[in-house]
Every structure is written in structure tokens, then in C-alpha cells.
Amino acid sequence: MEIIPYVLFCLGGFFCLLNFYLSFVRYPVYRLAGGSRQEYKWVSGAPVLGSLFVGLSLISLYETNWMVISGVAFILMDTGGLHWFLATMFYYGVFWKKGISDR
């Protein structure tokens, strides 16, 4: 049973990095490789899983400083996490109602 937090941490870290890659890295790499904007297909990551798995694993791994620091970094990078959803809803709620947004 001692290995489960490590498995959750690695799996959650993978999902966090996957969500970050799909949100910020994949499109520029595709464009640099010669792909066109019209042909690009947006894909979704794995929402909530990365942050959830890392957070659950940190309950058991809180004594290892580097795991906590890297776990918090993973959670902050996870664009599929609840914190990104809430921040996005707040942003659109504040700026779109006032007509400040460019869109």
C-alpha cells in the first residue's frame, strides 16, 4: 500500500503535464512544423484528474519536501484543474460583462 501515493503522484504529474502541453505547447509546435491554422484540431486533456491525483498523493507524501514543491508546481500548471476553471470563469465574468475584452 505504500506505493499507491507514488503511483498517484506520477500519474497525476503526467496528466498535469499533458494538459499544459495540450494547452500551450502543442499549437506553437504544430505551427513551427509547417501546419496551417485551418487544419489544426484542438483536443482536450484530462480535466481534474491531474490535480486530483497529485493532491491526493501529497496527503501521504507531505514529509518529502521536493515532492511537495514539485506537486504544487504540477497542480499550478494543470490547465484542466478546478483552479484554472474558477480563474477563467472569474476572468470572463469580470471583464466580459464590462465590455473590456477584445472579443
N, C-alpha and C positions, 0 to 999 in steps of 0.2 A: 504493500500500500504506500510505501514511501516514495515510489517512483511516479505516482499519479500527478503530483504537483509539477514535476519536471516535464512530464508529457504535456500537461495542460499549458505550461509556460511556452514550450516550444511550438505547439500547435497554435496557440493564441498569438505568439510573436509572428508566426508565418502568416496568419490571416491579417494581422495589423500591417505587415509589410506589403502583402498583396493588395490590400485596399489602398495604401499610399501609392504604390506603383500604378495601379489602375486609374487613380485619380489625377496624379501629377506627372508621372514619368512616361507612361505608355504613349500618349498622344505626341509629345515632342519627339520621342524616338521614332515613331511612325512617320512623322513629317520629315525628319532628317534622313530617313531611309528612302525618301522619294515618294511617299504615299500622298494622295490628294485629300483635301478636306472632305470632299463629297463621298469618297469611298470609305472613309473611316467609320467603323462601327463601334459605338460606345458599349461597354459591357459593365455589368455591376459586379461588385466584390461580394464579400460575405458580411452583411451587416450584423453588428452587435457581437458576433462570435469572438472576434479577436480580443476586444476589450474585456468581454465577459470571462473568457478563458484565462487571460493574463491576470485579471483581478482576482479570480478565484484561486489561482495558483499562489499569488502573493500572500494570501492568508496563511499559508503554511511556510512560505519561503521568506518571511519578513526579516529574519535574522541575518540573511546574506545580503550585505549592502549593495553589491554590484547587481544582484538580481532585482532588487527593489528599484534601483536607478534605471536599469535597462527596461524594466517592466513599466515604469511610469513613462519613459520615452516611447515605448511601443504604444501605450494607451493614448498618449497625446498625438501620435502620428496616425492613429487608426481613424480614417475618414468615414468608416462605417459605424463608428461608436455613437452612443447616445449623446455624448457631449458635443460632437460635431452637429448632430441633428438639432439639438437645442440651440446652439450658437447660430446655425443657419436660419432657424425659424425666428429667432430674436432679430437677426440682421434684416431679414425680409419684412418682418413686422414693423420695425422702426423706420427703415429707410424707404420702403416701397409705399407706405401709407402717405408719407410726406412728399412723394414725388422727387426725392433726391437722387434716386438711382438713374443710371444712364439708360436702362432698358425701357 
